[in-house]
Amino acid sequence: MKDLKIGRHPAIKIAIASAVLTAIAGTILLKLLPIEISISSSPPTSVPVIKTSSPPEQAVTPPAIEKPNPEAIALKQGNLRIRNRSTHAVRVALLARQPKETNAKAGEPPKGFALPAHWDFAPQEGGDSGLLVALPNQSIRLKRGDVLVAFAQDGSQRYWGPFVVGETDRPDWNAQAGEWELVLDN
């Protein structure tokens, strides 16, 4: 067995240097940003609550989330462009809502979905400009309520979605091109 000298082993030197730098940075931050810690306890059966706060307590206001306007979304029907920027081979599946029946009652949701469709993408395929997808017998026109999901085909168990058009943050509407865009990142 080799004799391991602590002073000459590079991994130990790096670990010691990291520990020293972390301690110095922590000390400086504690002096610059004093933190108050209070512990409140109640009956012995409850869990103690630990609260930390900085003296100049600043309230952080979350950004306002705008609810999409259903009428505006209903007008946004267009092609689907997919950008696979991930390092995975992926399958993107579409479950399109059936159009409303003409004899359906007013305000009644459409019944069911059309047959699902899917497309396969190699890693990084269409990552820059994206690829428009279509079916052999028809083009794809996404509309509110259509569902998109994507999953890796390489066994990594990576999954994106489900994305409901007009109801979730993706896909994005590109008003200039008049199409929906789904971007898949790692």
C-alpha positions in Angstrom: 0.0 0.0 0.0 1.3 3.4 -0.9 2.2 5.9 1.8 -0.3 8.8 1.4 1.2 12.1 2.3 -1.5 14.7 3.1 0.6 17.7 2.1 1.3 16.4 -1.4 -2.1 14.9 -2.4 -3.9 17.4 -4.8 -7.4 16.4 -3.9 -6.8 17.0 -0.2 -5.2 20.4 -1.0 -8.3 21.4 -3.0 -10.7 20.2 -0.2 -8.8 22.2 2.4 -8.7 25.3 0.2 -12.4 25.0 -0.5 -13.2 24.7 3.2 -11.1 27.7 4.0 -12.6 29.9 1.3 -16.1 28.8 2.3 -15.4 29.7 5.9 -14.0 33.1 4.9 -16.9 33.9 2.5 -19.4 32.8 5.2 -17.8 35.1 7.8 -17.8 38.0 5.5 -21.5 37.5 4.5 -22.6 37.2 8.1 -20.9 40.5 8.9 -22.4 42.2 5.9 -25.9 40.7 6.3 -26.7 40.0 9.9 -29.3 37.4 10.3 -31.7 37.1 13.3 -32.8 33.6 14.2 -35.8 33.0 16.5 -37.1 29.6 17.7 -40.6 29.4 19.0 -41.8 26.3 20.7 -45.2 25.3 21.9 -46.4 22.1 23.5 -43.8 19.3 23.6 -45.8 17.3 20.9 -45.5 20.1 18.3 -42.5 20.8 16.0 -40.5 23.9 16.9 -40.6 26.7 14.3 -37.4 28.3 13.2 -37.6 31.7 11.5 -34.7 33.6 10.0 -34.8 37.2 8.9 -32.4 40.0 7.9 -32.8 43.4 9.7 -33.7 45.3 6.5 -36.7 43.0 5.9 -37.8 43.5 2.3 -41.1 42.2 1.1 -40.7 40.4 -2.2 -43.8 40.7 -4.4 -44.2 37.8 -6.8 -44.9 38.8 -10.4 -48.5 39.1 -11.4 -49.7 36.1 -13.4 -52.2 37.1 -16.0 -54.9 34.7 -16.8 -55.2 34.0 -20.5 -58.2 35.5 -22.2 -60.3 32.6 -23.5 -61.6 34.6 -26.5 -58.0 35.6 -27.5 -56.8 32.0 -27.2 -59.7 30.7 -29.2 -58.5 32.8 -32.1 -54.9 31.4 -31.8 -55.1 28.4 -34.0 -52.0 27.5 -35.9 -49.4 25.0 -36.9 -47.1 23.4 -34.4 -43.3 24.0 -34.5 -41.1 21.8 -32.2 -37.6 22.6 -31.1 -35.7 19.7 -29.4 -32.9 21.5 -27.7 -32.4 18.6 -25.3 -29.6 15.9 -25.5 -32.3 13.2 -25.6 -34.1 11.4 -28.5 -37.7 12.4 -27.8 -41.2 11.5 -28.8 -43.8 14.2 -28.9 -47.4 13.1 -28.7 -50.5 15.2 -29.5 -53.9 14.5 -28.2 -56.2 16.9 -30.1 -59.7 17.8 -28.8 -62.6 16.9 -31.0 -64.4 19.9 -32.4 -67.7 20.8 -30.8 -70.7 18.9 -32.1 -73.2 20.9 -33.9 -76.0 19.4 -31.8 -74.2 19.8 -28.5 -75.8 22.0 -25.8 -74.4 25.5 -25.4 -71.5 25.7 -22.9 -71.0 21.9 -23.0 -67.4 20.8 -23.4 -66.4 18.9 -26.5 -66.6 15.1 -26.1 -63.4 13.3 -26.3 -60.2 13.5 -28.4 -59.2 12.7 -31.9 -56.8 9.8 -32.5 -53.4 10.6 -31.0 -50.4 11.6 -33.2 -46.7 11.5 -32.4 -43.4 12.5 -33.9 -39.8 11.4 -33.0 -36.9 13.8 -32.8 -33.2 13.0 -32.5 -31.1 14.9 -29.9 -30.9 18.6 -30.8 -33.1 18.1 -33.9 -34.8 21.3 -34.8 -33.1 23.0 -31.9 -32.4 26.3 -33.7 -35.3 27.0 -36.1 -37.6 24.2 -35.1 -39.5 21.8 -37.3 -43.2 22.1 -38.4 -45.0 18.9 -37.8 -47.9 17.5 -39.8 -49.7 14.2 -40.5 -49.8 12.4 -43.8 -53.4 13.3 -44.5 -53.7 16.6 -42.8 -51.9 19.6 -41.4 -51.8 20.2 -37.6 -53.8 23.1 -36.3 -53.5 23.4 -32.5 -56.3 24.9 -30.6 -57.2 25.5 -27.0 -57.5 22.3 -25.0 -55.2 20.2 -27.2 -52.7 18.2 -25.1 -49.0 17.8 -25.8 -46.5 15.5 -24.0 -42.9 14.6 -24.7 -40.7 11.9 -23.3 -37.1 10.7 -23.8 -36.7 7.5 -25.7 -33.2 6.7 -24.3 -34.3 5.1 -21.0 -33.5 8.3 -19.0 -37.1 8.6 -17.9 -37.1 12.3 -18.8 -40.6 13.7 -19.4 -42.0 17.0 -20.5 -45.6 18.1 -20.0 -48.5 17.5 -20.1 -49.0 20.9 -21.8 -52.6 22.0 -22.5 -52.7 24.6 -25.3 -54.0 27.9 -23.9 -54.0 26.7 -20.3 -50.4 26.0 -19.4 -47.2 28.0 -19.9 -46.3 25.9 -23.0 -46.6 25.8 -25.9 -45.9 29.4 -26.7 -47.8 31.4 -29.3 -45.7 33.1 -31.9 -48.0 35.9 -33.2 -45.6 36.9 -36.0 -45.5 33.4 -37.5 -49.1 32.5 -36.5 -48.0 29.2 -35.0 -47.5 27.4 -31.6 -44.0 26.6 -30.5 -42.9 23.8 -28.1 -39.3 24.1 -26.9 -37.9 21.1 -25.1 -34.7 21.7 -23.0 -32.7 19.5 -20.7 
